[in-house]
């Protein structure tokens, strides 16, 4: 089953792609707003490039841990590897230069929402800190809102809420 997003209301409509051939044009009527729109079966080079970039970013773990975007009503499950230094997290928007672009329709998440800073100490241990960008809806750490630019030390399993989206920190394996 494939999902297509309505261009008017962003509602997802599902269909069985195996019933159609590559290159075939389909007309949909949105179940939510009744807007009619067309799609062509096949892969868009832009969408495929973005998916490949996200997949590469998620599997290119260089030992600094990762974040897991918890599946919710707005988006599918996503995983992103963290890099040493500042990791700017926000809603994906073409052209924005952020480290972790979360692909979501959650408009309560800012395009630059928060920052996770990863530092490797001289003894080889890795530490993580979280701060709000500042964002319009705030950044929550275990249901406690962070103040504007307030820094909080976080550890493995930290639950962070950005708007209506939840992410979980997975710290790097200890050597």
N, CA and C atoms as an extended XYZ file, in Angstrom:
525
Properties=species:S:1:pos:R:3:atomname:S:1:resname:S:1:resid:I:1 pbc="F F F"
N         0.842       -1.182        0.000 N   UNK     1
C         0.000        0.000        0.000 CA  UNK     1
C         0.888        1.245        0.000 C   UNK     1
N         0.507        2.216       -0.797 N   UNK     2
C         1.204        3.494       -0.883 CA  UNK     2
C         0.318        4.582       -0.303 C   UNK     2
N         0.961        5.636        0.174 N   UNK     3
C         0.233        6.801        0.679 CA  UNK     3
C         0.536        7.987       -0.215 C   UNK     3
N        -0.475        8.784       -0.529 N   UNK     4
C        -0.288       10.040       -1.244 CA  UNK     4
C        -0.929       11.133       -0.408 C   UNK     4
N        -0.264       12.268       -0.373 N   UNK     5
C        -0.712       13.380        0.442 CA  UNK     5
C        -1.542       14.341       -0.399 C   UNK     5
N        -2.683       14.737        0.117 N   UNK     6
C        -3.540       15.702       -0.564 CA  UNK     6
C        -2.839       17.061       -0.575 C   UNK     6
N        -2.756       17.727       -1.741 N   UNK     7
C        -2.073       19.021       -1.797 CA  UNK     7
C        -2.834       20.140       -1.099 C   UNK     7
N        -4.115       19.925       -0.806 N   UNK     8
C        -4.914       20.966       -0.162 CA  UNK     8
C        -4.887       20.865        1.367 C   UNK     8
N        -5.184       19.662        1.885 N   UNK     9
C        -5.328       19.526        3.343 CA  UNK     9
C        -4.236       18.677        3.996 C   UNK     9
N        -3.279       18.136        3.215 N   UNK    10
C        -2.179       17.303        3.715 CA  UNK    10
C        -2.632       15.982        4.324 C   UNK    10
N        -3.872       15.569        4.062 N   UNK    11
C        -4.378       14.274        4.525 CA  UNK    11
C        -3.764       13.171        3.656 C   UNK    11
N        -3.400       12.040        4.263 N   UNK    12
C        -2.844       10.926        3.507 CA  UNK    12
C        -3.965       10.023        3.005 C   UNK    12
N        -3.924        9.671        1.726 N   UNK    13
C        -4.846        8.737        1.102 CA  UNK    13
C        -4.029        7.526        0.692 C   UNK    13
N        -4.539        6.320        0.916 N   UNK    14
C        -3.795        5.112        0.586 CA  UNK    14
C        -4.407        4.412       -0.625 C   UNK    14
N        -3.548        3.694       -1.370 N   UNK    15
C        -4.002        2.908       -2.506 CA  UNK    15
C        -3.028        1.770       -2.727 C   UNK    15
N        -3.468        0.740       -3.455 N   UNK    16
C        -2.647       -0.422       -3.749 CA  UNK    16
C        -1.904       -0.187       -5.063 C   UNK    16
N        -0.604        0.093       -4.985 N   UNK    17
C         0.189        0.435       -6.170 CA  UNK    17
C         0.412       -0.761       -7.094 C   UNK    17
N         0.203       -1.980       -6.588 N   UNK    18
C         0.425       -3.162       -7.431 CA  UNK    18
C        -0.632       -3.310       -8.517 C   UNK    18
N        -1.740       -2.589       -8.407 N   UNK    19
C        -2.806       -2.667       -9.405 CA  UNK    19
C        -2.529       -1.786      -10.622 C   UNK    19
N        -1.468       -0.982      -10.570 N   UNK    20
C        -1.186       -0.022      -11.634 CA  UNK    20
C         0.236       -0.220      -12.156 C   UNK    20
N         0.481        0.242      -13.382 N   UNK    21
C         1.808        0.096      -13.979 CA  UNK    21
C         2.595        1.406      -13.880 C   UNK    21
N         3.920        1.281      -13.995 N   UNK    22
C         4.822        2.440      -13.935 CA  UNK    22
C         4.465        3.444      -15.033 C   UNK    22
N         4.374        4.717      -14.678 N   UNK    23
C         4.078        5.768      -15.640 CA  UNK    23
C         2.601        6.065      -15.800 C   UNK    23
N         1.743        5.244      -15.202 N   UNK    24
C         0.299        5.445      -15.331 CA  UNK    24
C        -0.141        6.625      -14.468 C   UNK    24
N        -1.047        7.468      -15.006 N   UNK    25
C        -1.576        8.616      -14.267 CA  UNK    25
C        -2.860        8.211      -13.564 C   UNK    25
N        -3.008        8.638      -12.305 N   UNK    26
C        -4.201        8.349      -11.514 CA  UNK    26
C        -4.810        9.652      -11.021 C   UNK    26
N        -6.136        9.682      -10.913 N   UNK    27
C        -6.844       10.828      -10.350 CA  UNK    27
C        -7.429       10.380       -9.019 C   UNK    27
N        -7.150       11.145       -7.969 N   UNK    28
C        -7.651       10.854       -6.632 CA  UNK    28
C        -8.640       11.920       -6.209 C   UNK    28
N        -9.545       11.516       -5.312 N   UNK    29
C       -10.386       12.471       -4.612 CA  UNK    29
C       -10.082       12.274       -3.136 C   UNK    29
N        -9.632       13.346       -2.490 N   UNK    30
C        -9.246       13.270       -1.081 CA  UNK    30
C       -10.440       12.840       -0.234 C   UNK    30
N       -10.222       11.868        0.645 N   UNK    31
C       -11.278       11.388        1.540 CA  UNK    31
C       -11.685       12.449        2.550 C   UNK    31
N       -10.780       13.379        2.837 N   UNK    32
C       -11.011       14.378        3.866 CA  UNK    32
C       -11.689       15.641        3.339 C   UNK    32
N       -11.132       16.244        2.265 N   UNK    33
C       -11.639       17.539        1.784 CA  UNK    33
C       -12.306       17.466        0.409 C   UNK    33
N       -12.288       16.292       -0.215 N   UNK    34
C       -12.902       16.052       -1.527 CA  UNK    34
C       -12.209       16.755       -2.692 C   UNK    34
N       -10.991       17.244       -2.509 N   UNK    35
C       -10.222       17.844       -3.610 CA  UNK    35
C        -9.772       16.738       -4.544 C   UNK    35
N        -9.862       17.007       -5.855 N   UNK    36
C        -9.352       16.063       -6.836 CA  UNK    36
C        -7.943       16.469       -7.246 C   UNK    36
N        -7.044       15.478       -7.351 N   UNK    37
C        -5.672       15.735       -7.767 CA  UNK    37
C        -5.128       14.525       -8.499 C   UNK    37
N        -4.100       14.750       -9.326 N   UNK    38
C        -3.509       13.677      -10.126 CA  UNK    38
C        -2.117       13.343       -9.628 C   UNK    38
N        -1.760       12.074       -9.805 N   UNK    39
C        -0.381       11.645       -9.568 CA  UNK    39
C         0.016       10.727      -10.716 C   UNK    39
N         1.297       10.552      -10.915 N   UNK    40
C         1.812        9.598      -11.893 CA  UNK    40
C         2.591        8.538      -11.122 C   UNK    40
N         2.268        7.267      -11.392 N   UNK    41
C         2.937        6.158      -10.714 CA  UNK    41
C         4.396        6.126      -11.161 C   UNK    41
N         5.286        5.999      -10.203 N   UNK    42
C         6.725        5.980      -10.462 CA  UNK    42
C         7.407        6.728       -9.337 C   UNK    42
N         8.705        6.878       -9.435 N   UNK    43
C         9.434        7.567       -8.383 CA  UNK    43
C         9.873        8.932       -8.856 C   UNK    43
N         9.701        9.886       -7.987 N   UNK    44
C        10.191       11.235       -8.256 CA  UNK    44
C        11.668       11.264       -7.885 C   UNK    44
N        12.509       11.835       -8.735 N   UNK    45
C        13.940       11.870       -8.439 CA  UNK    45
C        14.223       12.706       -7.207 C   UNK    45
N        13.442       13.767       -6.976 N   UNK    46
C        13.645       14.610       -5.803 CA  UNK    46
C        13.289       13.852       -4.536 C   UNK    46
N        12.127       13.193       -4.525 N   UNK    47
C        11.717       12.434       -3.345 CA  UNK    47
C        12.692       11.310       -3.063 C   UNK    47
N        13.135       10.610       -4.094 N   UNK    48
C        14.064        9.504       -3.909 CA  UNK    48
C        15.391       10.005       -3.352 C   UNK    48
N        15.853       11.165       -3.837 N   UNK    49
C        17.099       11.738       -3.335 CA  UNK    49
C        16.982       12.055       -1.854 C   UNK    49
N        15.844       12.640       -1.445 N   UNK    50
C        15.640       12.969       -0.037 CA  UNK    50
C        15.592       11.692        0.807 C   UNK    50
N        14.890       10.653        0.333 N   UNK    51
C        14.815        9.401        1.082 CA  UNK    51
C        16.200        8.780        1.227 C   UNK    51
N        16.996        8.795        0.141 N   UNK    52
C        18.345        8.249        0.197 CA  UNK    52
C        19.208        9.020        1.183 C   UNK    52
N        19.074       10.335        1.213 N   UNK    53
C        19.852       11.154        2.141 CA  UNK    53
C        19.479       10.830        3.576 C   UNK    53
N        18.177       10.685        3.854 N   UNK    54
C        17.737       10.343        5.201 CA  UNK    54
C        18.220        8.956        5.592 C   UNK    54
N        18.152        7.996        4.674 N   UNK    55
C        18.581        6.635        4.958 CA  UNK    55
C        20.082        6.609        5.230 C   UNK    55
N        20.870        7.318        4.424 N   UNK    56
C        22.314        7.372        4.603 CA  UNK    56
C        22.644        8.015        5.941 C   UNK    56
N        21.935        9.104        6.261 N   UNK    57
C        22.188        9.801        7.511 CA  UNK    57
C        21.868        8.890        8.701 C   UNK    57
N        20.830        8.082        8.561 N   UNK    58
C        20.417        7.221        9.668 CA  UNK    58
C        21.364        6.045        9.855 C   UNK    58
N        21.913        5.518        8.782 N   UNK    59
C        22.739        4.320        8.910 CA  UNK    59
C        24.231        4.633        8.979 C   UNK    59
N        24.594        5.890        8.832 N   UNK    60
C        25.991        6.289        8.835 CA  UNK    60
C        26.454        6.572       10.260 C   UNK    60
N        26.193        5.687       11.184 N   UNK    61
C        26.495        5.912       12.587 CA  UNK    61
C        28.000        5.913       12.805 C   UNK    61
N        28.526        7.042       13.270 N   UNK    62
C        29.959        7.155       13.492 CA  UNK    62
C        30.299        7.091       14.973 C   UNK    62
N        29.361        6.588       15.761 N   UNK    63
C        29.650        6.375       17.160 CA  UNK    63
C        29.264        7.478       18.109 C   UNK    63
N        28.403        8.409       17.709 N   UNK    64
C        27.983        9.486       18.598 CA  UNK    64
C        26.530        9.348       19.025 C   UNK    64
N        25.891        8.215       18.740 N   UNK    65
C        24.516        7.986       19.132 CA  UNK    65
C        23.557        8.417       18.041 C   UNK    65
N        22.268        8.354       18.362 N   UNK    66
C        21.243        8.703       17.379 CA  UNK    66
C        19.984        9.157       18.095 C   UNK    66
N        19.057        9.704       17.311 N   UNK    67
C        17.734       10.001       17.840 CA  UNK    67
C        16.729        9.217       17.021 C   UNK    67
N        15.675        8.775       17.686 N   UNK    68
C        14.577        8.063       17.044 CA  UNK    68
C        13.349        8.955       17.125 C   UNK    68
N        12.750        9.234       15.973 N   UNK    69
C        11.509       10.003       15.947 CA  UNK    69
C        10.393        8.987       16.111 C   UNK    69
N         9.624        9.138       17.190 N   UNK    70
C         8.574        8.185       17.490 CA  UNK    70
C         7.420        8.392       16.523 C   UNK    70
N         6.894        7.290       16.006 N   UNK    71
C         5.780        7.348       15.072 CA  UNK    71
C         4.589        8.010       15.757 C   UNK    71
N         3.960        8.940       15.039 N   UNK    72
C         2.785        9.610       15.567 CA  UNK    72
C         1.808        9.847       14.430 C   UNK    72
N         0.769       10.636       14.665 N   UNK    73
C        -0.241       10.852       13.628 CA  UNK    73
C         0.279       11.689       12.475 C   UNK    73
N         1.407       12.367       12.645 N   UNK    74
C         1.916       13.247       11.614 CA  UNK    74
C         2.951       12.602       10.701 C   UNK    74
N         3.718       11.652       11.191 N   UNK    75
C         4.857       11.155       10.414 CA  UNK    75
C         5.119        9.691       10.704 C   UNK    75
N         5.978        9.103        9.904 N   UNK    76
C         6.404        7.729       10.098 CA  UNK    76
C         7.665        7.722       10.955 C   UNK    76
N         8.072        6.532       11.398 N   UNK    77
C         9.260        6.392       12.251 CA  UNK    77
C        10.510        6.758       11.462 C   UNK    77
N        11.365        7.562       12.075 N   UNK    78
C        12.603        7.985       11.435 CA  UNK    78
C        13.747        7.848       12.433 C   UNK    78
N        14.963        7.694       11.906 N   UNK    79
C        16.148        7.568       12.737 CA  UNK    79
C        17.250        8.431       12.140 C   UNK    79
N        17.964        9.174       12.994 N   UNK    80
C        19.032       10.049       12.534 CA  UNK    80
C        20.260        9.866       13.417 C   UNK    80
N        21.416        9.693       12.798 N   UNK    81
C        22.678        9.605       13.535 CA  UNK    81
C        23.083       11.000       13.986 C   UNK    81
N        23.633       11.094       15.192 N   UNK    82
C        24.129       12.371       15.702 CA  UNK    82
C        25.586       12.540       15.308 C   UNK    82
N        25.994       13.789       15.167 N   UNK    83
C        27.375       14.115       14.841 CA  UNK    83
C        27.999       14.839       16.030 C   UNK    83
N        29.299       14.839       16.096 N   UNK    84
C        29.966       15.590       17.149 CA  UNK    84
C        29.743       17.070       16.901 C   UNK    84
N        29.468       17.824       17.962 N   UNK    85
C        29.165       19.251       17.830 CA  UNK    85
C        27.670       19.487       17.935 C   UNK    85
N        27.214       20.602       17.328 N   UNK    86
C        25.802       20.969       17.406 CA  UNK    86
C        24.985       20.268       16.329 C   UNK    86
N        23.892       19.638       16.738 N   UNK    87
C        22.938       18.983       15.837 CA  UNK    87
C        21.638       19.776       15.916 C   UNK    87
N        21.361       20.580       14.891 N   UNK    88
C        20.157       21.405       14.867 CA  UNK    88
C        19.006       20.537       14.372 C   UNK    88
N        17.930       20.478       15.169 N   UNK    89
C        16.789       19.619       14.867 CA  UNK    89
C        15.579       20.485       14.559 C   UNK    89
N        14.861       20.128       13.483 N   UNK    90
C        13.659       20.875       13.135 CA  UNK    90
C        12.868       20.194       12.040 C   UNK    90
N        11.770       20.847       11.661 N   UNK    91
C        10.904       20.334       10.601 CA  UNK    91
C        11.581       20.527        9.250 C   UNK    91
N        11.530       19.490        8.404 N   UNK    92
C        12.148       19.552        7.077 CA  UNK    92
C        11.495       20.640        6.240 C   UNK    92
N        12.324       21.471        5.631 N   UNK    93
C        11.879       22.494        4.696 CA  UNK    93
C        12.973       22.609        3.634 C   UNK    93
N        12.608       22.476        2.350 N   UNK    94
C        13.632       22.544        1.303 CA  UNK    94
C        14.458       23.823        1.408 C   UNK    94
N        15.760       23.685        1.344 N   UNK    95
C        16.653       24.837        1.376 CA  UNK    95
C        17.185       25.192        2.749 C   UNK    95
N        16.551       24.700        3.815 N   UNK    96
C        17.052       24.991        5.157 CA  UNK    96
C        18.310       24.182        5.425 C   UNK    96
N        19.277       24.810        6.048 N   UNK    97
C        20.539       24.145        6.382 CA  UNK    97
C        20.497       23.740        7.855 C   UNK    97
N        19.862       22.593        8.117 N   UNK    98
C        19.846       22.060        9.479 CA  UNK    98
C        20.421       20.652        9.449 C   UNK    98
N        20.906       20.201       10.589 N   UNK    99
C        21.569       18.905       10.675 CA  UNK    99
C        20.582       17.751       10.607 C   UNK    99
N        19.452       17.883       11.324 N   UNK   100
C        18.479       16.800       11.393 CA  UNK   100
C        17.114       17.317       10.948 C   UNK   100
N        16.785       17.142        9.653 N   UNK   101
C        15.485       17.583        9.141 CA  UNK   101
C        14.441       16.478        9.282 C   UNK   101
N        13.499       16.642       10.209 N   UNK   102
C        12.470       15.636       10.434 CA  UNK   102
C        11.345       15.864        9.425 C   UNK   102
N        11.036       14.839        8.661 N   UNK   103
C         9.993       14.912        7.638 CA  UNK   103
C         8.642       14.703        8.321 C   UNK   103
N         7.883       15.790        8.521 N   UNK   104
C         6.616       15.729        9.235 CA  UNK   104
C         5.683       16.833        8.758 C   UNK   104
N         4.398       16.650        9.000 N   UNK   105
C         3.400       17.695        8.752 CA  UNK   105
C         3.056       18.442       10.025 C   UNK   105
N         3.735       18.151       11.099 N   UNK   106
C         3.491       18.764       12.398 CA  UNK   106
C         3.915       20.232       12.356 C   UNK   106
N         2.956       21.130       12.175 N   UNK   107
C         3.256       22.565       12.078 CA  UNK   107
C         3.582       23.183       13.439 C   UNK   107
N         3.407       22.416       14.528 N   UNK   108
C         3.791       22.934       15.834 CA  UNK   108
C         5.282       22.736       16.099 C   UNK   108
N         5.971       22.027       15.179 N   UNK   109
C         7.428       21.902       15.261 CA  UNK   109
C         8.037       22.982       14.370 C   UNK   109
N         8.934       23.766       14.926 N   UNK   110
C         9.595       24.826       14.158 CA  UNK   110
C        10.606       24.236       13.188 C   UNK   110
N        10.976       25.035       12.178 N   UNK   111
C        11.988       24.575       11.223 CA  UNK   111
C        13.350       24.486       11.886 C   UNK   111
N        13.584       25.273       12.900 N   UNK   112
C        14.752       25.146       13.783 CA  UNK   112
C        14.190       25.133       15.192 C   UNK   112
N        14.073       23.935       15.763 N   UNK   113
C        13.350       23.806       17.031 CA  UNK   113
C        14.281       23.708       18.243 C   UNK   113
N        15.276       22.833       18.158 N   UNK   114
C        16.183       22.664       19.296 CA  UNK   114
C        17.546       22.203       18.805 C   UNK   114
N        18.498       22.127       19.737 N   UNK   115
C        19.863       21.722       19.407 CA  UNK   115
C        20.321       20.678       20.427 C   UNK   115
N        20.855       19.569       19.919 N   UNK   116
C        21.519       18.593       20.783 CA  UNK   116
C        23.011       18.720       20.501 C   UNK   116
N        23.784       19.035       21.539 N   UNK   117
C        25.232       19.174       21.406 CA  UNK   117
C        25.896       17.897       21.915 C   UNK   117
N        26.770       17.347       21.074 N   UNK   118
C        27.488       16.112       21.410 CA  UNK   118
C        28.957       16.457       21.586 C   UNK   118
N        29.504       16.095       22.759 N   UNK   119
C        30.923       16.361       23.042 CA  UNK   119
C        31.606       15.070       23.446 C   UNK   119
N        32.810       14.890       22.933 N   UNK   120
C        33.624       13.743       23.330 CA  UNK   120
C        34.708       14.264       24.262 C   UNK   120
N        34.708       13.756       25.493 N   UNK   121
C        35.675       14.198       26.493 CA  UNK   121
C        37.033       13.546       26.242 C   UNK   121
N        38.061       14.026       26.944 N   UNK   122
C        39.419       13.500       26.769 CA  UNK   122
C        39.517       12.029       27.137 C   UNK   122
N        38.679       11.591       28.087 N   UNK   123
C        38.715       10.178       28.483 CA  UNK   123
C        37.922        9.279       27.532 C   UNK   123
N        37.329        9.875       26.481 N   UNK   124
C        36.612        9.096       25.478 CA  UNK   124
C        35.118        8.986       25.716 C   UNK   124
N        34.642        9.493       26.865 N   UNK   125
C        33.201        9.426       27.130 CA  UNK   125
C        32.474       10.520       26.339 C   UNK   125
N        31.236       10.247       26.004 N   UNK   126
C        30.441       11.179       25.204 CA  UNK   126
C        29.347       11.765       26.085 C   UNK   126
N        29.200       13.096       26.013 N   UNK   127
C        28.139       13.759       26.778 CA  UNK   127
C        27.200       14.484       25.815 C   UNK   127
N        25.940       14.590       26.236 N   UNK   128
C        24.900       15.204       25.413 CA  UNK   128
C        24.228       16.319       26.199 C   UNK   128
N        23.940       17.422       25.503 N   UNK   129
C        23.151       18.487       26.122 CA  UNK   129
C        22.089       18.950       25.133 C   UNK   129
N        20.982       19.439       25.678 N   UNK   130
C        19.840       19.855       24.885 CA  UNK   130
C        19.521       21.299       25.213 C   UNK   130
N        19.184       22.087       24.167 N   UNK   131
C        18.694       23.442       24.406 CA  UNK   131
C        17.654       23.793       23.369 C   UNK   131
N        16.719       24.644       23.764 N   UNK   132
C        15.683       25.130       22.862 CA  UNK   132
C        16.306       26.166       21.946 C   UNK   132
N        15.770       26.320       20.731 N   UNK   133
C        16.395       27.219       19.733 CA  UNK   133
C        16.330       28.696       20.090 C   UNK   133
N        15.352       29.455       20.376 N   UNK   134
C        14.051       29.181       20.968 CA  UNK   134
C        12.973       28.904       19.913 C   UNK   134
N        12.037       28.072       20.304 N   UNK   135
C        10.948       27.700       19.407 CA  UNK   135
C         9.650       28.324       19.903 C   UNK   135
N         8.644       28.315       19.055 N   UNK   136
C         7.359       28.912       19.432 CA  UNK   136
C         6.594       28.059       20.438 C   UNK   136
N         6.667       26.732       20.306 N   UNK   137
C         5.910       25.851       21.205 CA  UNK   137
C         6.747       25.309       22.346 C   UNK   137
N         8.038       25.543       22.323 N   UNK   138
C         8.908       25.079       23.394 CA  UNK   138
C         9.421       23.673       23.171 C   UNK   138
N        10.475       23.339       23.907 N   UNK   139
C        11.078       22.011       23.884 CA  UNK   139
C        10.884       21.411       25.266 C   UNK   139
N        10.335       20.201       25.311 N   UNK   140
C        10.054       19.534       26.578 CA  UNK   140
C        11.016       18.367       26.767 C   UNK   140
N        11.599       18.270       27.953 N   UNK   141
C        12.451       17.150       28.327 CA  UNK   141
C        11.752       16.427       29.464 C   UNK   141
N        11.300       15.193       29.226 N   UNK   142
C        10.520       14.440       30.209 CA  UNK   142
C         9.379       15.291       30.774 C   UNK   142
N         8.608       15.928       29.900 N   UNK   143
C         7.430       16.745       30.246 CA  UNK   143
C         7.756       18.017       31.032 C   UNK   143
N         9.026       18.433       31.057 N   UNK   144
C         9.410       19.705       31.677 CA  UNK   144
C         9.884       20.623       30.561 C   UNK   144
N         9.281       21.802       30.465 N   UNK   145
C         9.643       22.723       29.394 CA  UNK   145
C        10.965       23.410       29.717 C   UNK   145
N        11.815       23.503       28.697 N   UNK   146
C        13.081       24.213       28.853 CA  UNK   146
C        12.843       25.694       28.570 C   UNK   146
N        13.521       26.557       29.290 N   UNK   147
C        13.447       27.985       29.010 CA  UNK   147
C        14.218       28.303       27.733 C   UNK   147
N        14.009       29.508       27.191 N   UNK   148
C        14.727       29.922       25.986 CA  UNK   148
C        16.227       29.806       26.215 C   UNK   148
N        16.868       29.040       25.355 N   UNK   149
C        18.314       28.806       25.370 CA  UNK   149
C        18.826       28.150       26.662 C   UNK   149
N        17.933       27.589       27.483 N   UNK   150
C        18.349       26.844       28.677 CA  UNK   150
C        18.981       25.532       28.235 C   UNK   150
N        20.111       25.165       28.832 N   UNK   151
C        20.792       23.906       28.511 CA  UNK   151
C        20.472       22.872       29.587 C   UNK   151
N        20.246       21.642       29.137 N   UNK   152
C        20.013       20.535       30.058 CA  UNK   152
C        20.861       19.357       29.603 C   UNK   152
N        21.509       18.689       30.538 N   UNK   153
C        22.278       17.493       30.225 CA  UNK   153
C        21.295       16.344       30.038 C   UNK   153
N        21.480       15.576       28.956 N   UNK   154
C        20.589       14.445       28.689 CA  UNK   154
C        21.399       13.168       28.573 C   UNK   154
N        20.743       12.043       28.806 N   UNK   155
C        21.390       10.738       28.761 CA  UNK   155
C        20.571        9.786       27.913 C   UNK   155
N        21.067        8.583       27.739 N   UNK   156
C        20.394        7.556       26.946 CA  UNK   156
C        18.953        7.384       27.406 C   UNK   156
N        18.026        7.371       26.445 N   UNK   157
C        16.610        7.179       26.756 CA  UNK   157
C        15.855        8.459       27.046 C   UNK   157
N        16.512        9.613       26.937 N   UNK   158
C        15.836       10.885       27.200 CA  UNK   158
C        14.690       11.069       26.223 C   UNK   158
N        13.524       11.448       26.738 N   UNK   159
C        12.344       11.663       25.906 CA  UNK   159
C        12.164       13.165       25.727 C   UNK   159
N        12.222       13.596       24.464 N   UNK   160
C        12.165       15.014       24.117 CA  UNK   160
C        10.937       15.230       23.243 C   UNK   160
N        10.126       16.232       23.568 N   UNK   161
C         8.923       16.515       22.796 CA  UNK   161
C         9.074       17.868       22.120 C   UNK   161
N         8.869       17.860       20.789 N   UNK   162
C         8.953       19.063       19.958 CA  UNK   162
C         7.590       19.252       19.311 C   UNK   162
N         6.786       20.172       19.806 N   UNK   163
C         5.428       20.315       19.290 CA  UNK   163
C         4.640       19.063       19.626 C   UNK   163
N         4.135       18.362       18.593 N   UNK   164
C         3.390       17.119       18.791 CA  UNK   164
C         4.237       15.901       18.435 C   UNK   164
N         5.535       16.087       18.260 N   UNK   165
C         6.433       15.006       17.864 CA  UNK   165
C         7.371       14.676       19.015 C   UNK   165
N         7.588       13.384       19.239 N   UNK   166
C         8.465       12.930       20.317 CA  UNK   166
C         9.696       12.266       19.720 C   UNK   166
N        10.862       12.588       20.290 N   UNK   167
C        12.103       11.932       19.887 CA  UNK   167
C        12.752       11.326       21.121 C   UNK   167
N        13.506       10.255       20.906 N   UNK   168
C        14.180        9.562       22.001 CA  UNK   168
C        15.667        9.486       21.669 C   UNK   168
N        16.514        9.863       22.628 N   UNK   169
C        17.958        9.792       22.457 CA  UNK   169
C        18.443        8.374       22.684 C   UNK   169
N        19.251        7.876       21.750 N   UNK   170
C        19.940        6.598       21.937 CA  UNK   170
C        21.436        6.923       21.962 C   UNK   170
N        22.004        6.840       23.152 N   UNK   171
C        23.417        7.185       23.318 CA  UNK   171
C        24.297        6.155       22.613 C   UNK   171
N        25.522        6.580       22.330 N   UNK   172
C        26.497        5.702       21.681 CA  UNK   172
C        26.870        4.571       22.628 C   UNK   172
N        27.208        3.431       22.019 N   UNK   173
C        27.654        2.270       22.803 CA  UNK   173
C        28.973        2.614       23.485 C   UNK   173
N        29.105        2.227       24.757 N   UNK   174
C        30.364        2.452       25.462 CA  UNK   174
C        31.379        1.424       25.035 C   UNK   174
N        32.599        1.893       24.853 N   UNK   175
C        33.661        0.995       24.376 CA  UNK   175
C        34.252        0.186       25.489 C   UNK   175
